[in-house]
Amino acid sequence: MNFGRRLRGEWLLDPAITYLNHGTVGATPRRVLEAQRAIQDEVERQPSRFLLRELAAVSSGNPGGGRPRMRVAADAVGAFVQADGNDLVFVDNATTGANAVLRGFPFAPGDEVLVSDLGYGGVTNAAVYAARERGAAVRTVVLEPPFSAGAIADAFERAVGPRTRVAIVDHITADTALLLPLAEIAARLRRLGVAVLADGAHAPGSVALDVPSLGCDWYTANLHKWALVPRSSGFLWTSPERQATTHAPVISWGLDQGYTTEFDLVGTRDPSAHLAAPAAFAFIEELGGLPAMHAYMHELAWTGARLLAERWGTPLETPRDLLGPMVTVMAPADAGSTAEDASRLRDRLLFDDQIEVKVHACRGRVYLRVSAQVYNELADFEQLADAVARRC
Ligand SMILES: Cc1ncc(COP(=O)(O)O)c(C=O)c1O
């Protein structure tokens, strides 16, 4: 299947809007939503049977045979990220996965958790809270341009102190959209005795992913962004040696029955997003498969980024080897310098130019983070380049 705007009809996205913000909360294809709806209909035919007998290993009454539905879906997600499904549990989103790990981590008073200044604010807050509850501290590694894989790995390693117990490392950073050298960082940190929690919120579906080979202790991620699974669907992968001490964020009937059983049933909720993951993966195959999608998205992000930086006369801070499916480009100086300036530009682009894109301020400049999904094409970047140039 050819990529670009001709694919837009596969999504419900408003055709009047140029959508360059896929990375923020994802966008689910029509066909995957239909599959989710079919699962919800199946639940509604016999709700108690589906949710109490068939969903998880803890069931009330005879489950009627067969592998629990959550485990079948976890096996499919495992295959998608080259992991064993038994090492992987569902969570609502990456924030929940990070909270589960951090709030259960056995910090002693004086211990430290290492975060980066490019980390996602909500997850960093979870680290602040977990540390505060146990008398631990948060140490922050500063990552600044010029960005390079080597400099970033060095900065993480240098930031480790004698009491650093765990580090949060983004696979793809939020505002700056940098694909970090996660395997290299994890290897160096673990050599120093620091456990690694990877935040892969943007990685599944957007970059080639072999989770166990990255060498982390935990890897939490979203499926509802680039893997095209309905919201809210995230997962937490835990290395086998950490599973006995990793607990669900909400404790329910699965307590003391093992890692997967504890996470598979956390009270009554709608499991249809998680269970629709195989339908999303089938749609990805129909689109041409992950390697073709990755090649298209990364090329579009790179070509589009150069186009924007050239039109706006600003430096491109992302080297190609740190580029994923999104790119962050500095706006012209006239765009201003503050969060209010960024917010004003974001509103004008949406309400006057019908372009949805993420705009933020950082280090005294305004930046745009532009997503290159398979339904985007260079014409979308050209439209954005013109709109910003007109306003600045
Ligand atoms: C790096 C990173 N981590 C975590 C998140 C949070 O994702 P969610 O709100 O789905 O938990 C985001 C959201 O964009 C992100 O960019």
The ligand as a Gaussian input file, in Angstrom:
#p B3LYP/6-31G(d) Opt

LIG

0 1
 C        8.609000       9.943000      26.721000
 C        7.191000       9.868000      27.188000
 N        6.910000       9.150000      28.277000
 C        5.651000       9.010000      28.737000
 C        4.607000       9.613000      28.079000
 C        3.243000       9.464000      28.667000
 O        2.418000       8.694000      27.882000
 P        1.004000       8.297000      28.516000
 O        0.282000       9.568000      28.778000
 O        0.341000       7.489000      27.451000
 O        1.285000       7.535000      29.750000
 C        4.837000      10.390000      26.948000
 C        3.712000      11.025000      26.263000
 O        3.803000      11.558000      25.196000
 C        6.168000      10.531000      26.495000
 O        6.461000      11.291000      25.447000

